[in-house]
Amino acid sequence: MNHSFRIAGAFAALAVALTACSGSSSIPGTNAAEPVPGTAASATAPQNGYYALASPGAARPLCPPVAGVEAFRCFAWIRNDLHPMVNGDKVPSGIGYTPQEIESAYKLDVAKGAGQRVFIVDAYGYIKAAADLTHYRRAAKLSPCTTHNGCLQILNQNGDTSPLPPEPTGAQSGWIVEESLDVDAVSASCPKCGITLIQAQSSDNGDLNSAIEAATAKGATIVSMSWGEPEPHAYNGFVFPSGTVFVASAGDRGGGVKDGGGPQIPCTNASIVCVGGTALTHSGSKWSETVWNDLALDLCDGPCGATGSACSKIVTKPSWQTDSGCTMRSAADVSADAAVSTPLAIYNSERGGWLPVGGTSLAAPLIAGVFGLAGNAKTFGTGASAIWQNHASLNNVTAGTNVLRAITGRCASRVKYVCVAGNGFNGPTGWGSPNGSSDF
């Protein structure tokens, strides 16, 4: 193949605060006396899309960090405490959002997207991928997307239909749910888009590189990647071809310097649309969002996660970025629903059927689908630069922070907006969330 894709071989978590950015601020939510978004006391009623976590083990990350393992991990979270009563062939109530609710929240014209194709790069096999997507779309009242009608393609990391990789086991088994989340989320935001799922042999650097290379060789204009790792100190990076929008998740451990938070690769690469996460709720037909921050809820075999954000330590600031505080690449660029407490309902027969799933692994494929609706990926190229130049229609998310000092330590940057939402650009949610697809 013609393209070269390289990621640094070492992915050690940052051990020191990032110092590439200047400025200072105190961060809301880091002192005991300050309010913290996502606490039970501020929870919205469940019928408004917020499902409060109230018991130990209420949720867990599907791909938790594994000590000593240098591999990428997915950023999906699953709720363990929501058990739907399945009533007929429809999306059950009480576990998370449906495609129609996503459409309403982000004012998506889902009549668009025909002829567009979203490529999804994930790790390992998922035997029931096609059958489960068929079940999800039938229950969600979406048009069929199957391998038989050509809408769905499932390929290995070489771009071939066989042999597909084996399913993961042990600590890597969460990737099976990650894959169902990705295809269901793209279906929710762009039901007329075709979907190509490329399954890398493993979550190792070289295998995922090969999968991305296969996507571009197949002519991909939109590639979704719901995985990452903390920025290493030494970084060679991906080399991305122009004319393709690459979308990646900002991470799920907050914007602080502890516990694997702060900048994540490949999301901080200047060629990536880095997608942060929000908590999406509604009151009747009125929707609202805050920064995803469930860190104060110690009910997920530990803290319940928060969206990542970054002032990169290693990636030079692109010429199209206009924020003045961060002297290196700022992230995220844009955002969508991700909170563990505001999940999407997905279907995975290998894990019991209907599941409530969140994390920035949800936000990235939702945004990839919105690019499909817009149909401008080939023209816009990197995508991120287009959002920085055209973002007037986005929903600006102005409330919340993604750090909690007891969990994440201080913000990985001294620049306030890297970890605190406010008017205009901010690290946790970028320029905001979709309001239609005109800015994509």
N, C-alpha and C positions, 0 to 999 in steps of 0.2 A: 504493500500500500504506500501511497505517496506522502501521507502526512506523518509528522513526528509528534508523539505525545509523551511527555515525561513528567513525572511527579517526583519530588525528592524522596529518597529512600528512607528517611527518618521522619517519624511523626511524633516526636516527644511533645507533651503538653508544655505550654509556656510556663516557665518557673519564675519569671520576673515580670513586673508590669511593663506594658508597652510604653515606650518613651518617644515614639516618633511624632506624637502630637503635642501641641502646647496648649496652655490655658488651664483653668482650674474651676472647680465648683464642688459644692457638697451635693450628694446624690440623694434624692428623696427615697425613703423606704429602707435606708441603711441604719437608722437608729431606732431604738425600741419605741420612742415616742412618736415616730412618724408613721402615717398610714401606709399600708402595703397593698397594692392591687392584688386581687385574687384571694383574699382571705375570706373565710366563711361569713364573717360579719358583713361583708359588702356584696355577698353573692346575690345575683339576680334569680328570680323564681325560675324553676326548671322549665316551665312552659315558654319562657323567653329565650330558650336556647342554652341556658347555663345549667349545668348539672353539677351541683356542689359535691365535692369530695368530702366524705364524712367518716370514713373508717380506714384503719391501716390496710395497706395493700390495695387501695382503691384503683391505682393505675401503676404502670411500670413502663420503662423504656423497652422497646422491642429489641434493640441492639445496644445493650449497655457496653461501656468501655471494658476491655479485657486487658488486665495488667500484662505488660510485656509483649503484647501482640501489636505489630505495626501493620495495621490494615484499616481501611475505611469502615465506618459504621453508619447504618441508617439512622435517621432522626425521627422515627415514628414512635408514638406512645399509644398504649392500649388501656382502656378502662376495664377493670376486672369486676366492678361493682354494679354494672348496668346489665340486666338480663332481660332482653325483650321477650314478650309473648308474641310469637310469630302467628299472624292471623291472615292466612291466605297468601297469595302470591303478590305481596306488596311490601314496600319498605316498612318495617314495623316502627311504631312510635316509641318514644322513650329511650332512644339510644344515640341520637344525633341527627344532624342535618341531612336533608334530601337534596337531590339536584335542583329541584324547583325552589327550595329555600336559598341555595347558593345563587341561583339565577336572580331571585328577588333582591337579595342583599347587595349584590354587585351590579344590578341593572344590566345584565348580560342579554344580548340579543342572540339567543341560541338558534335562531334561524340561519345565522351565519356559520362559517367554518367548513362548508362543503368543499372538498378538494384539498383541504389542508391535512397534514399528518404530523402528529406529535410522536417523537421517538423518546422512549424511556429506557435509561440505562440502569440496570440493577445487577445484583450479584446472586448467583446460584439459580437452581431450577425451581419451578413451581408447576407441578404436574397438572393441577386443576385450573390453571390460569384462564384458559379459553372457556371452560364450562362455567366457572364462577362469574366471569364477566357477563356471560349470557344470562345467568340468573339475576345478577344485579340490575342489568339494564332492563330486563323484562319486568322486574318488580318495580323499578323506578319509572316505568312507562317511557323508556327511551327506545329509539330505533335499534334493531339488532346490530351488533358489531362482532362479527365472527371471522374465523379463518376461512370459512366457506364463501362468504360474500366479499372477501378481500379487505374488509375494514380492519381486521386484526391480523397482525403478523407477529410471530414469536420466533426469534432468531438466537443463535449462539454468538459468542464474541467474535467469531470469524464472519458473521453475516449469513450463516447457513441455517436452514431449517432443522438440520440434524447433524450430529447428535446434540441434543440439548443437555445442559449440565445437570448433575444429580441435585436433588434437594438437599439443603443444608441440615445439619444436626447440631445438637448441643447449643452452645452460646450463639451460633450463627442462625438458628432456626427462625428468628424473628424476621429475616429477610423474606420469608414466604408471605407474611402479612404485609410487609412493605410493598411487595409487588402488587398485591390486590388493592392496596390503598392507592397506588399510583395510577393504575388503569381505571379505577372507579372515580378518582378525583378528576382526571382528564375528561372522563365521560360526563361528569357533573358540570364542568365549566364549558365544555365544547362537545356536545353530544354528536355533532355531525363530523367531527374530526376523525380521521383514521388514526389508528394507534399501532406503533411498532414497539414491541417489548424486546429489548436485547438483554439476554441473560449472560453475564460474565461467569466464568468458571468458578471464581471466588471473589472475595472483596479485597484481594491484594491489588497493589498498584498496577502491576503489569497487566493483569486480566481486565481491570476496568479501563485501562488505557486502550487495550485492544477492542473492547466493546464500543468505546467512543469513536475509535478509528473506523470501525465497521459502520456506525451510524452515518458518519460523514461520507464514507464511500458509497452508501446507499442514497446519497443526496439529501440528507436530513437538513431541514431549515429550522427546526425547533427540537432541542434535546433537553429532557428533564432529568436532573440528577439529585435525588433526595438523600444525599449522604455527604460525609466529609470527615475531617480530622483537624485538630488544632494546628495552626501554622507552626511549622518547624523553624529552627533558627537558620538552617541552611535550606535553600529552596531553589530548585531548578524550574519547576512549574510546568503546566500544560502549555503546549503551543496549539492554539485554536485557529482553524481556518476562518476566513471572513465569509459572510453570507449566511451564517448559521447563528441563531439565538440559542445560547446555552443558559439554562436556568438551574440554579442550585440552592440548596437550603442553607440558611444562616446558622443553624445549630440549635441545640436544645438545652444548653447549660448556662444560659445567661451571658451577660457582657462583662463579667468580672474576671479577675486574674486567677481565681481558684477553680478547682474541680472541672478543668477542661473547658472553661468558658472563653469568651473573647473571640478573636478572629479565627475563622475556619477556612481551610482550603477544600475544594477549589473555589469556594464562594467569593473570596477576596481577590481572585484573579480579575484583572481589568476587563477581560473579555466575557465575564460572567454576569448575568442578571442575578444578583444576590437577593434572596427573598427572605424577609423577616416574618414574624408571626404576630397575630393579634388574637384577642378574645372577642368574638363576634356575638353580640346579643341583639335582641329586638324588643320593642314594645309595640304590639300590634304590627303595623306595616312599617314602622320606623326602626331602622337599623343603626347600631352604633358599635364602635370598636375602641378598645384600649390595648396597650402593649400586653402581649402574653407574658404573664409572670405568676406562676403557681409555686414559686420557691418557698413561700411561707407555709405551704401545706406539706407537712412532713408525713405524708400518707402514701408514698409511692416507693416503699422500701428506701426512703430517703426523700429529699425535696422533689416536688412534682414538675420541675422544669421551667424554663423561660427561654424566650427567643434569644438567639445570639445577636451580636452587633460588633462592629470593629472599626478601629483605626489601624490599618495594617502596619505591621512592623517591617514587612519585606517587599511589598508591592508598591512601586512608584505611583504617585498620584496621576491618574489620567488627565489629559488636557481638558476633557469635557466636564470634569467635576468642579463645581463652583463654590463648595463650602470652604470657608477660610480657616477654620480651626484645626482641621486635621491635615497635616502636610503630606500624608501618604494616602493610599486608596481608602475611601470611606465606604462602609457597608452597614446596613443593607440599602438596596435601591428602591424596593417596592415591597409590599407585604400582603398577606391574606390570612384567613382564619387558620389558627394552629393550636389554640389552647387545649390542654387536656380536659378542661371544663366545658369546652364548646366543640365537641367532636363531630366528625362526619360519620354517618352510618355507612359501613362497607360490608361486602359479603365475601367470606372465605370458608368454604366447606371443610377444609382441612383443619380449621381451628374452631369449629363449632357453629359456623353459619354467620349470622349477623353480628358485627362487632363495631363498637364505638372507638374511633382512632383519631388521634391528633398529632401534634408536633409540627415542626417546620417541614417535615416530610409530607404533610398535607398541603401546606402553603405553596410549595414549589410546583407540583403538578397542576394545582388550580391556576397558577399564573401562566404556566406553559399552555394550558387550554385557552386562556384569554388571548395569548399571542396567536393561537390558531384562529380564534374568532376574528381578530383584527386582519389577519392575512397579509401582514406587512413584513414578516420575518426576513424574507430574502432581500427586501429593500433596506431594512434597518440594520442588518448585519449583526453587530454585537448586542443590540437590544438595550443594554444598560445606558449607552450614550443617548439613545433616543428618549428614554424615560427622563434623563436629566435635562434634556432640551425641551421636552414636551410633557408636562405633568399637570397642567392647569385643571384638568377634569378629575384628577384622582381625589379620593376621600382622605384628607389630611388627618392622621391620627395624632392627637395632641395630648393624650393623657397616659401616664404610666411610666414605669422604669423597668429595666430588666436585670437589676442587681438587688441583692439582699446581703449585706456585709457578712452576716453570720455564715452564709452559704458560699457566696461567690467572692467575698472580699470586695475591695473597692473596684470601681470601673477600670477596665484595662486601658483606658485612656484618661488623660486629664481634661479632655474636652467634654463639657457637660452633655452636649447633644448626642454624643456617641451612645450614652446609656439612658438618656431621659427624653421622652417625647415632648414635642412642643410644636408651635407653628412653623411650617416649612419643613425642611429636611431634618430628619433625626435618625440616629443609628438603628434603633430597634425596628422601625417600620419604614424607613426610607422616605420617599415622597408621599407615601400613603397606599391605599388599597384601591382596587378597580372600581370605577364608576362608569360602567360601559367599557368599551375596548378602544376608544378613540386615541388614547395615549400609548397604545401598544403597537 
